[in-house]
């Protein structure tokens, strides 16, 4: 989706249309970052994850809008319903993005290009929003293609031009290559896919660690990852960015209580228990820390999650700290294994934890 949160706000509130808006943050620049912004704001250099203070300085007419996540979630479900008209192989990446495998489609259209066009048209006509689509032979190429011509973009990278496309692609455009890695690559004289392609797999791993293996294959157009309709959860969590910085311990405790309740609800819904509880803290200067504690047994008990998070906060808290984000997650799920023991007359099942 194109500037998803901002586009929903401009759709629902005519006074925002054609104007630079930022979802999240605050006009005073305290305690917030931009979740996303309209394309009118991006012309001034405003970007997601930017502090509201910097955003307001770049665009003096910027309008800050409080996020409505429940609305965005509802719209996301409507978008996915459109996807499922064409295929069951849908892998959501977030509220506003997903992979679709349309090798076999419900409507028998037989063309990925035509399916993408129909999906874009349905989103525009039914939801009054625009989407950008990337169509190619694998996940990596389709993802990169979807980002090339936003907003309302449509890019097809066929098998015959895949190698040439990747070779000319700047390293910062590679999905999975962040700003720090891209800067390091450029310092090494690696500016494009063609530059990366000159290195052996062993060299890429030496310079970039495990991701080097991934880089070696994608610069050759090799990405065999399937579209997965279900993902095994490695952690369950919740976090919140506050409209103003928290400075008092009791304020942080109150927020942790809310987050613990959300996490417990999500664990219970998926019938999960985890041994490791992790606290995430982001400060006003964007410095971020995590602290974890592992229990002897898995839990989804709200009081235990809450008390553990508070103890982790106490271990890091000092007077004068300004906290803009808190998060709690539970991981290290330990499912019981079932062992069948057969005796002379009976069969018993014991759960081993």
C-alpha positions as CSV (number, residue, x, y, z in Angstrom):
1,X,0.0,0.0,0.0
2,X,1.1,3.6,-0.7
3,X,1.7,5.6,2.5
4,X,-1.0,3.4,4.1
5,X,-1.8,5.1,7.4
6,X,-1.6,8.6,5.9
7,X,-3.7,7.5,2.8
8,X,-6.4,6.2,5.1
9,X,-6.5,9.5,7.0
10,X,-6.7,11.5,3.8
11,X,-9.5,9.2,2.5
12,X,-11.5,9.5,5.7
13,X,-10.9,13.2,6.4
14,X,-11.2,15.5,3.3
15,X,-9.4,18.4,5.1
16,X,-6.2,16.4,5.0
17,X,-6.3,15.7,1.2
18,X,-3.5,17.3,-0.8
19,X,-1.8,18.4,2.4
20,X,1.4,17.2,4.1
21,X,0.4,15.0,7.0
22,X,2.3,12.8,9.4
23,X,0.7,10.0,11.3
24,X,2.3,9.8,14.8
25,X,4.5,12.2,16.5
26,X,3.5,15.6,17.8
27,X,3.8,19.2,16.6
28,X,5.9,20.1,19.6
29,X,8.4,17.4,18.6
30,X,8.1,15.6,22.0
31,X,7.9,11.9,22.5
32,X,7.0,10.7,19.1
33,X,8.2,9.6,15.7
34,X,6.5,9.6,12.4
35,X,4.9,6.3,11.7
36,X,4.3,7.3,8.0
37,X,3.6,10.4,6.1
38,X,1.7,11.5,3.0
39,X,3.5,12.0,-0.3
40,X,3.0,15.7,0.0
41,X,5.1,15.6,3.2
42,X,7.8,13.4,1.6
43,X,8.5,16.2,-0.9
44,X,10.0,18.1,2.1
45,X,12.2,15.2,3.2
46,X,9.9,13.9,5.9
47,X,10.2,10.1,6.3
48,X,8.9,7.3,8.5
49,X,10.8,6.7,11.7
50,X,11.9,10.3,11.7
51,X,11.6,12.3,15.0
52,X,8.6,14.6,14.9
53,X,10.9,17.5,15.9
54,X,13.0,17.0,12.7
55,X,9.9,16.5,10.6
56,X,8.3,19.7,11.8
57,X,11.5,21.6,11.1
58,X,11.6,20.2,7.5
59,X,8.0,21.0,6.8
60,X,6.5,24.0,8.7
61,X,3.0,23.2,7.5
62,X,3.1,19.6,8.5
63,X,-0.1,18.3,10.1
64,X,0.4,15.7,12.8
65,X,-2.4,13.1,13.0
66,X,-2.9,10.7,15.9
67,X,-2.8,7.1,14.6
68,X,-6.0,5.0,14.5
69,X,-4.5,1.5,14.5
70,X,-7.9,-0.3,14.8
71,X,-9.1,1.4,11.6
72,X,-5.9,0.5,9.8
73,X,-6.2,-3.1,10.9
74,X,-9.8,-3.2,9.6
75,X,-8.8,-1.8,6.2
76,X,-5.9,-4.2,6.0
77,X,-8.4,-7.1,6.5
78,X,-10.5,-5.7,3.6
79,X,-7.4,-5.6,1.4
80,X,-6.6,-9.2,2.2
81,X,-10.1,-10.2,1.4
82,X,-9.5,-8.9,-2.1
83,X,-6.2,-11.0,-2.3
84,X,-8.1,-14.2,-1.3
85,X,-10.4,-13.8,-4.3
86,X,-7.4,-14.8,-6.4
87,X,-5.3,-17.1,-4.3
88,X,-5.1,-18.8,-0.9
89,X,-1.3,-18.4,-0.9
90,X,-1.0,-15.0,0.8
91,X,1.8,-14.2,3.2
92,X,1.2,-10.9,5.1
93,X,4.4,-9.0,6.0
94,X,2.6,-6.3,7.8
95,X,-0.7,-4.5,7.7
96,X,0.1,-2.9,4.4
97,X,2.2,-5.5,2.5
98,X,2.0,-9.1,1.5
99,X,3.4,-11.7,-0.9
100,X,1.0,-13.6,-3.2
101,X,1.8,-16.7,-5.1
102,X,-0.5,-16.7,-8.1
103,X,1.0,-19.7,-10.0
104,X,-2.5,-21.1,-9.7
105,X,-5.4,-18.6,-9.3
106,X,-9.0,-19.2,-8.3
107,X,-10.4,-17.3,-11.3
108,X,-8.3,-19.1,-13.9
109,X,-6.9,-15.8,-15.2
110,X,-3.5,-17.3,-15.9
111,X,-1.6,-14.1,-15.9
112,X,0.2,-12.6,-12.9
113,X,0.2,-9.2,-14.6
114,X,-3.6,-9.2,-15.1
115,X,-4.2,-10.4,-11.5
116,X,-2.0,-7.5,-10.2
117,X,-3.9,-5.0,-12.3
118,X,-7.3,-6.3,-11.1
119,X,-6.2,-6.3,-7.5
120,X,-4.9,-2.7,-7.8
121,X,-8.2,-1.7,-9.5
122,X,-10.3,-3.4,-6.8
123,X,-8.4,-1.6,-4.0
124,X,-8.9,1.7,-5.7
125,X,-12.6,1.3,-6.6
126,X,-13.7,-0.5,-3.4
127,X,-11.5,1.2,-0.8
128,X,-10.5,4.5,-2.5
129,X,-6.8,3.7,-1.8
130,X,-3.8,3.0,-4.1
131,X,-1.4,0.1,-4.0
132,X,1.9,-0.5,-5.8
133,X,2.6,-4.0,-7.2
134,X,5.7,-5.8,-8.1
135,X,5.5,-8.9,-10.2
136,X,8.4,-11.3,-10.8
137,X,9.6,-14.9,-10.4
138,X,10.6,-14.8,-6.8
139,X,10.1,-13.0,-3.5
140,X,13.2,-10.8,-3.7
141,X,12.6,-9.5,-7.2
142,X,8.9,-8.9,-6.6
143,X,9.6,-7.0,-3.3
144,X,12.2,-4.7,-5.0
145,X,9.9,-4.2,-8.0
146,X,7.0,-3.1,-5.7
147,X,9.1,-0.3,-4.3
148,X,10.4,1.1,-7.6
149,X,7.6,3.4,-8.9
150,X,5.5,4.4,-5.9
151,X,2.9,5.6,-5.5
152,X,0.4,3.6,-7.6
153,X,3.3,1.8,-9.2
154,X,3.3,-1.3,-11.3
155,X,6.6,-3.1,-12.2
156,X,7.2,-6.4,-13.9
157,X,10.6,-8.1,-13.9
158,X,10.5,-11.1,-16.1
159,X,13.0,-14.0,-16.2
160,X,14.8,-12.7,-19.3
161,X,15.7,-9.4,-17.6
162,X,16.1,-10.5,-14.0
163,X,19.9,-10.8,-14.1
164,X,20.5,-7.5,-15.8
165,X,18.0,-5.8,-13.5
166,X,19.8,-7.0,-10.3
167,X,23.2,-6.2,-11.7
168,X,22.3,-2.5,-12.2
169,X,20.4,-2.3,-8.9
170,X,22.1,0.1,-6.3
171,X,23.0,-1.8,-3.1
172,X,20.8,0.4,-1.0
173,X,17.8,-0.8,-3.0
174,X,18.5,-4.5,-2.1
175,X,15.8,-5.8,0.3
176,X,17.6,-6.7,3.5
177,X,20.4,-4.3,3.1
178,X,20.1,-1.5,5.6
179,X,21.7,1.9,5.7
180,X,24.7,0.8,7.8
181,X,25.4,-2.2,5.5
182,X,24.9,-0.2,2.4
183,X,27.4,2.5,3.6
184,X,29.9,-0.2,4.4
185,X,29.5,-1.8,1.0
186,X,30.1,1.6,-0.7
187,X,33.2,2.1,1.4
188,X,34.4,-1.2,-0.1
189,X,33.7,0.0,-3.6
190,X,30.5,-2.1,-3.9
191,X,27.8,0.1,-5.4
192,X,25.6,-2.2,-7.5
193,X,24.5,-5.8,-7.8
194,X,27.2,-6.3,-10.4
195,X,29.9,-5.3,-7.9
196,X,28.5,-7.8,-5.3
197,X,28.4,-10.4,-8.0
198,X,32.1,-10.3,-8.4
199,X,32.7,-11.6,-4.9
200,X,32.6,-15.2,-4.0
201,X,30.2,-16.6,-1.5
202,X,33.1,-17.1,1.0
203,X,34.1,-13.5,0.6
204,X,30.6,-12.2,1.1
205,X,30.2,-14.3,4.3
206,X,33.6,-13.1,5.5
207,X,32.7,-9.4,5.1
208,X,29.0,-9.5,6.1
209,X,28.5,-12.7,8.1
210,X,25.5,-15.0,7.5
211,X,23.6,-12.5,5.3
212,X,26.5,-12.8,2.9
213,X,25.2,-16.1,1.8
214,X,21.8,-14.6,1.0
215,X,23.5,-11.7,-0.9
216,X,25.5,-14.3,-3.0
217,X,22.3,-15.9,-4.2
218,X,20.0,-12.9,-4.7
219,X,22.6,-11.1,-6.9
220,X,22.2,-14.1,-9.1
221,X,18.4,-14.0,-9.1
222,X,18.2,-17.1,-6.9
223,X,15.5,-17.0,-4.2
224,X,13.7,-20.2,-3.5
225,X,11.7,-19.1,-0.5
226,X,8.1,-20.2,-0.8
227,X,5.1,-18.0,0.0
228,X,4.1,-19.2,3.5
229,X,0.5,-18.8,4.5
230,X,1.4,-19.5,8.2
231,X,4.4,-18.6,10.2
232,X,5.5,-20.3,13.4
233,X,5.6,-17.6,16.0
234,X,9.0,-17.1,17.7
235,X,7.7,-14.5,20.1
236,X,4.5,-12.7,21.1
237,X,4.7,-9.1,22.2
238,X,3.3,-5.6,22.3
239,X,4.9,-2.2,22.4
240,X,3.7,1.4,22.4
241,X,5.3,4.8,21.5
242,X,4.0,7.5,23.8
243,X,2.7,10.9,22.8
244,X,5.1,12.4,25.3
245,X,8.2,11.1,27.0
246,X,7.8,9.3,30.3
247,X,10.0,10.3,33.1
248,X,8.4,8.8,36.2
249,X,8.7,5.2,37.2
250,X,5.0,5.0,38.1
251,X,4.0,6.1,34.6
252,X,6.1,3.4,33.1
253,X,4.6,0.8,35.5
254,X,1.1,1.8,34.3
255,X,2.2,1.3,30.7
256,X,3.8,-2.1,31.5
257,X,0.6,-3.3,33.1
258,X,-1.4,-2.5,29.9
259,X,1.2,-4.1,27.7
260,X,1.4,-7.2,29.9
261,X,-2.4,-7.6,29.6
262,X,-2.2,-7.4,25.8
263,X,0.6,-9.9,25.6
264,X,-1.2,-12.4,27.9
265,X,-4.3,-12.1,25.8
266,X,-2.3,-12.9,22.6
267,X,-0.5,-15.8,24.3
268,X,-3.8,-17.3,25.5
269,X,-5.5,-16.9,22.1
270,X,-2.7,-18.9,20.5
271,X,-2.4,-21.3,23.5
272,X,1.2,-20.5,24.0
273,X,3.5,-20.3,27.0
274,X,7.0,-18.9,27.0
275,X,10.0,-19.1,29.3
276,X,11.7,-15.8,28.3
277,X,10.3,-12.4,29.0
278,X,11.9,-9.4,27.3
279,X,11.6,-5.7,28.0
280,X,12.3,-3.2,25.3
281,X,13.0,0.4,26.1
282,X,13.6,3.3,23.7
283,X,14.8,6.6,25.0
284,X,14.1,10.2,23.7
285,X,17.4,10.1,21.9
286,X,16.4,6.9,20.0
287,X,18.9,4.8,22.0
288,X,17.3,1.4,22.5
289,X,18.0,-1.4,25.0
290,X,16.5,-4.8,25.7
291,X,16.6,-6.9,28.9
292,X,15.5,-10.5,29.2
293,X,14.8,-12.9,32.0
294,X,14.2,-16.7,31.5
295,X,11.9,-18.7,33.8
296,X,12.2,-22.3,34.7
297,X,8.8,-23.1,33.1
298,X,6.7,-21.5,30.4
299,X,4.0,-19.0,31.4
300,X,1.2,-16.9,30.1
301,X,0.3,-15.5,33.5
302,X,-0.3,-11.8,33.3
303,X,0.9,-11.1,36.8
304,X,4.2,-12.9,36.3
305,X,4.8,-11.2,32.9
306,X,4.0,-7.8,34.5
307,X,6.1,-8.3,37.6
308,X,9.1,-9.6,35.6
309,X,8.9,-6.6,33.2
310,X,8.8,-4.2,36.1
311,X,11.9,-5.9,37.7
312,X,13.7,-5.6,34.3
313,X,12.8,-1.9,34.2
314,X,14.0,-1.4,37.7
315,X,17.4,-2.8,36.7
316,X,17.8,-0.2,34.0
317,X,15.9,2.8,35.4
318,X,17.6,5.9,36.7
319,X,16.2,9.4,37.5
320,X,16.0,11.8,34.6
321,X,15.6,9.2,31.9
322,X,13.1,10.1,29.2
323,X,11.4,7.1,27.7
324,X,9.4,7.3,24.5
325,X,8.7,3.6,23.9
326,X,8.2,0.5,26.1
327,X,7.6,-3.1,24.9
328,X,7.1,-6.6,26.3
329,X,7.6,-9.8,24.5
330,X,7.5,-13.5,25.5
331,X,9.5,-16.1,23.6
332,X,11.2,-19.5,24.0
333,X,8.0,-21.4,23.6
334,X,8.2,-24.9,25.0
335,X,5.6,-27.2,23.8
336,X,5.0,-30.5,25.7
337,X,6.1,-33.7,24.0
338,X,3.9,-36.7,24.5
339,X,5.5,-40.0,25.3
340,X,3.5,-43.2,25.3
341,X,4.4,-45.8,27.9
342,X,3.0,-49.2,27.5
343,X,2.7,-51.5,30.6
344,X,1.3,-55.0,30.8
345,X,-2.3,-53.9,31.0
346,X,-2.6,-50.2,30.6
347,X,-1.4,-47.5,28.2
348,X,-0.5,-44.1,29.8
349,X,0.5,-40.8,28.3
350,X,2.9,-38.6,30.2
351,X,3.6,-35.0,29.2
352,X,7.2,-34.2,29.4
353,X,8.2,-30.5,29.9
